[in-house]
Amino acid sequence: MQFYSSNEILGSLALQIAVCCPDVRERTPLVLFLPDLLLSHNFGFYPWFAESMAKDWGAIVARLSPQLEKEARGTEGPNDPKEYSLGREVVSVLAYLGGLLEDSSACVGEWDRENLVIVGHGKGCALGLHLDRRLRVEGFLSPNAIILLNPPESLHRGPQQNPPLVTQDDGTTMELGELWNEDLLALADLCPLEELVETTSTPLLVVVGEEGGRFPVSESERLFSHAGREKDSFLVLEKTGHFFSTKHPFEGPSKESKALLHSCGRFVQDCLAHK
C-alpha cells in the first residue's frame, strides 16, 4: 500500500488530502471518501475505513477535509474557518478532481479515469450528493456509485443557538461563521437533499446504524424514499450507531464496521461490473 498526503489550496478553500493506493499494476477506480463536514478526515474509524477500502476493493481512496487551522482564526484567506461553507468545499473538491484529470495530483497515474465512487459519512453525505450534481452539470465524469453512511435528511436543522464547531485532530474545536448558515439556507432552497437523491442517475446505497442518535433511521428512510432506481439499496445495521460501534481515538474495527465494509464492497463491485 502506498500513502500520500498533502495540503492544497483549491479555489477559496485549503483541503487536507490523504490518499491510499493499492499495490496493483493495472489502473484502478477512484473512491472519494468525504467525512462529516465538521470532523477531521483523521477522526475515529475514517483512516482504517479508507485503507480497508483501498486494500479490499483494489481502489485508490482519497480522504478529503477542509484545512481549518487555529492560526487562521480571524484572518482572511482559504484557511479561515469563518469563511468555510459547504458550497466552497464542493468547489474545492471539483478543483481536486480537475487536477487528477490533468495529471497534476499524487497517485493520478493509477486512476483509470473511468470509475469514480463517492462515499460520505454524516453531513459529508450532503457534500457527496451536491458533488454528484455538480459533476453532471459541469460535464465531469459521472460517479458509478454513491454510498451514504448515516445521512441526514436535511442539513438545515432549524435555528442555531450557537455557532457550529469544527473538531480538530487534537480534540479542540473552532467556531464557524455566518457564511456556514447562510450557505446551508441557500442550498436548502436551491436543491434540497431529497431532490438530489430523486434526480441523480447514480446507483445509491444508504447504510444506517439502528441505534444512531444523530440522524435516526426514520430520517434516512425519508431521504431514501425519494430514490427509486433498480440498483438503489437501503441497509440497516443492527445494534450499532453513528460511528458503527467504533470509538475516537480509534481502538480498532468492530464487527459492525467490518460488516459495513463488506456490504459497501459488494455494492461497489456490482455497480462497477454492470455500469
C-alpha positions in Angstrom: 0.0 0.0 0.0 1.3 3.5 -0.9 0.3 6.5 1.1 0.3 10.2 0.1 -0.8 13.3 1.9 -0.8 17.0 1.0 -2.4 20.3 1.8 -3.6 22.1 -1.3 -5.2 25.5 -1.8 -8.1 24.9 -4.3 -10.2 27.8 -5.1 -11.3 29.6 -1.9 -10.5 26.7 0.5 -7.5 24.7 1.5 -8.0 20.9 1.6 -6.2 18.2 3.6 -5.8 15.2 1.3 -4.8 11.7 2.3 -4.5 9.1 -0.4 -4.2 5.3 -0.2 -3.1 3.5 -3.3 -3.2 -0.4 -3.5 -0.2 -2.3 -4.7 -1.6 -3.2 -8.1 -0.1 -2.7 -11.6 -3.3 -2.1 -13.5 -5.2 1.2 -13.3 -7.9 1.2 -10.6 -11.2 3.0 -9.6 -11.0 6.2 -7.5 -13.0 6.5 -4.3 -13.7 9.9 -2.8 -14.3 9.4 1.0 -16.0 12.5 2.4 -16.1 12.7 6.2 -18.6 14.6 8.3 -18.2 18.2 7.4 -17.4 19.2 11.0 -14.9 16.4 11.6 -11.3 15.9 10.5 -10.6 13.1 8.0 -8.4 11.6 10.7 -11.4 11.2 13.1 -12.1 7.7 14.6 -12.7 5.0 12.0 -12.0 7.1 8.9 -8.3 6.2 8.3 -9.0 2.5 8.9 -12.0 2.5 6.6 -10.2 4.3 3.8 -7.2 2.0 3.9 -9.5 -1.1 4.1 -11.5 0.2 1.0 -8.2 0.5 -0.9 -7.0 -2.9 0.2 -10.2 -4.9 -0.2 -11.7 -3.1 -3.3 -8.4 -2.5 -5.1 -9.2 1.2 -5.4 -7.4 4.5 -4.9 -9.1 6.1 -1.9 -8.8 9.9 -1.2 -9.9 11.3 2.1 -10.7 15.0 1.8 -11.5 17.5 4.5 -11.0 21.3 4.9 -7.8 22.5 6.4 -9.1 24.9 9.1 -6.2 25.7 11.3 -6.4 27.5 14.6 -3.8 30.0 13.4 -6.2 31.1 10.7 -8.9 32.3 13.1 -9.7 35.9 12.4 -7.7 36.1 9.2 -8.8 36.3 5.6 -7.9 33.6 3.2 -8.6 30.0 2.2 -7.9 28.6 5.7 -10.2 30.9 7.6 -12.9 28.9 9.4 -15.2 31.9 9.3 -15.1 31.6 5.5 -15.9 27.9 5.3 -19.1 26.6 3.7 -20.4 23.5 2.1 -20.6 25.3 -1.3 -17.0 26.3 -1.1 -15.9 22.8 -0.2 -17.8 21.4 -3.3 -15.9 23.8 -5.5 -12.6 22.8 -3.9 -13.3 19.1 -4.4 -14.1 19.7 -8.0 -10.8 21.5 -8.4 -9.1 18.5 -6.9 -10.8 16.2 -9.4 -9.8 18.5 -12.2 -6.2 18.2 -11.1 -6.4 14.4 -11.2 -7.8 14.5 -14.7 -4.9 16.8 -15.7 -2.2 14.6 -14.3 -1.2 17.1 -11.6 -2.0 15.3 -8.4 -0.5 12.4 -6.5 -1.4 8.8 -7.5 -3.1 10.0 -10.6 -1.2 7.5 -12.7 -3.0 4.6 -11.1 -6.6 6.0 -11.6 -8.3 4.5 -14.7 -10.2 7.8 -15.3 -13.4 5.9 -15.9 -14.6 4.7 -12.5 -15.5 7.0 -9.6 -17.2 6.2 -6.3 -18.4 8.7 -3.7 -18.6 7.6 -0.1 -19.9 10.1 2.5 -20.5 9.9 6.3 -22.9 12.0 8.2 -23.1 15.5 6.9 -20.4 14.5 4.4 -23.2 12.7 2.6 -24.6 16.1 1.7 -21.3 17.1 0.2 -21.3 13.9 -1.9 -24.8 14.5 -3.2 -24.1 18.1 -4.2 -20.8 17.0 -5.7 -22.6 14.4 -7.8 -25.0 17.1 -9.2 -22.1 19.5 -10.0 -20.1 16.8 -11.7 -23.0 16.2 -14.1 -23.8 19.9 -14.6 -20.2 20.7 -15.4 -19.6 17.7 -17.7 -17.2 15.9 -15.4 -17.1 12.1 -15.1 -20.3 10.8 -13.6 -19.9 8.6 -10.5 -20.6 4.9 -10.8 -21.9 4.6 -7.2 -22.8 6.8 -4.2 -22.7 5.4 -0.6 -24.3 7.4 2.2 -23.4 6.4 5.7 -25.9 7.6 8.3 -27.0 10.6 6.2 -29.2 13.5 7.4 -32.5 14.2 5.7 -31.6 17.9 5.5 -28.5 19.9 6.5 -30.6 22.9 7.6 -31.9 21.7 11.0 -33.6 24.8 12.4 -32.3 27.9 14.1 -28.8 27.6 15.6 -28.4 28.8 19.2 -24.5 28.7 19.0 -22.1 28.7 16.0 -21.3 25.3 14.6 -18.0 23.8 15.8 -15.3 22.0 13.8 -13.5 19.3 15.8 -9.7 19.1 15.2 -7.4 16.1 15.4 -6.4 17.1 19.0 -10.0 17.3 20.2 -10.1 21.1 20.2 -12.9 22.9 18.4 -13.2 26.1 16.2 -16.3 28.2 15.5 -17.6 28.6 12.0 -19.0 31.9 10.8 -22.3 33.2 9.5 -21.4 32.1 6.0 -21.9 28.4 7.0 -25.6 29.0 8.0 -26.3 31.4 5.1 -24.9 28.8 2.6 -27.0 26.0 4.1 -30.2 28.1 3.8 -29.4 29.0 0.2 -28.6 25.4 -0.8 -31.7 24.1 1.1 -33.9 26.3 -1.1 -32.0 25.7 -4.3 -31.6 21.9 -4.2 -32.6 20.1 -1.0 -31.1 16.7 -0.4 -34.2 14.8 -1.3 -34.2 16.4 -4.8 -30.6 15.4 -5.3 -31.5 11.8 -4.4 -34.5 11.8 -6.7 -32.8 13.3 -9.7 -29.4 11.5 -9.7 -28.9 8.6 -12.1 -26.1 7.2 -10.0 -26.9 3.9 -8.0 -27.3 4.7 -4.4 -26.6 2.7 -1.2 -27.8 4.2 2.1 -26.5 2.5 5.3 -27.7 3.5 8.8 -26.9 2.3 12.3 -30.1 1.1 14.0 -29.1 3.0 17.2 -27.8 6.2 15.6 -28.9 9.2 17.7 -27.7 12.0 15.5 -29.7 11.0 12.4 -32.2 8.3 13.3 -33.2 5.5 10.9 -36.5 7.2 10.2 -34.7 10.3 8.9 -32.6 8.3 6.5 -35.7 6.3 5.4 -37.4 9.6 4.4 -34.4 10.7 2.4 -34.2 7.3 0.7 -37.9 7.3 -0.1 -37.1 9.8 -2.9 -34.8 7.2 -4.6 -36.3 4.6 -7.0 -33.7 3.2 -9.3 -33.3 -0.6 -9.7 -29.9 -0.6 -8.1 -30.7 1.6 -5.1 -30.5 -0.1 -1.8 -31.2 0.7 1.9 -29.4 -1.2 4.7 -29.9 -1.0 8.5 -27.1 -2.4 10.6 -28.5 -3.7 13.9 -27.1 -2.8 17.3 -24.8 -0.1 16.1 -24.9 3.7 15.9 -23.5 6.7 14.1 -19.8 5.6 14.2 -20.6 1.8 13.7 -19.5 0.8 17.2 -16.1 2.4 16.9 -14.6 5.0 19.2 -12.4 8.0 19.0 -9.5 7.7 19.5 -9.8 4.6 17.3 -9.4 1.3 19.1 -9.7 -1.0 16.2 -12.6 -2.1 13.9 -15.8 -3.5 15.4 -17.7 -6.4 13.9 -20.3 -3.8 12.8 -17.7 -1.7 11.0 -16.4 -4.8 9.3 -19.9 -5.7 8.2 -20.3 -2.2 6.8 -17.1 -2.5 4.8 -18.3 -5.9 3.4 -21.7 -4.6 2.4 -20.3 -1.5 0.8 -17.8 -3.6 -1.1 -20.4 -5.9 -2.6 -22.5 -2.8 -3.7 -19.5 -1.2 -5.4 -18.4 -4.4 -7.1 -21.9 -4.8 -8.5 -22.0 -1.3 -9.8 -18.6 -1.4 -11.5 -19.4 -4.8 -13.0 -22.7 -3.6 -14.5 -22.0 0.0 -15.3 
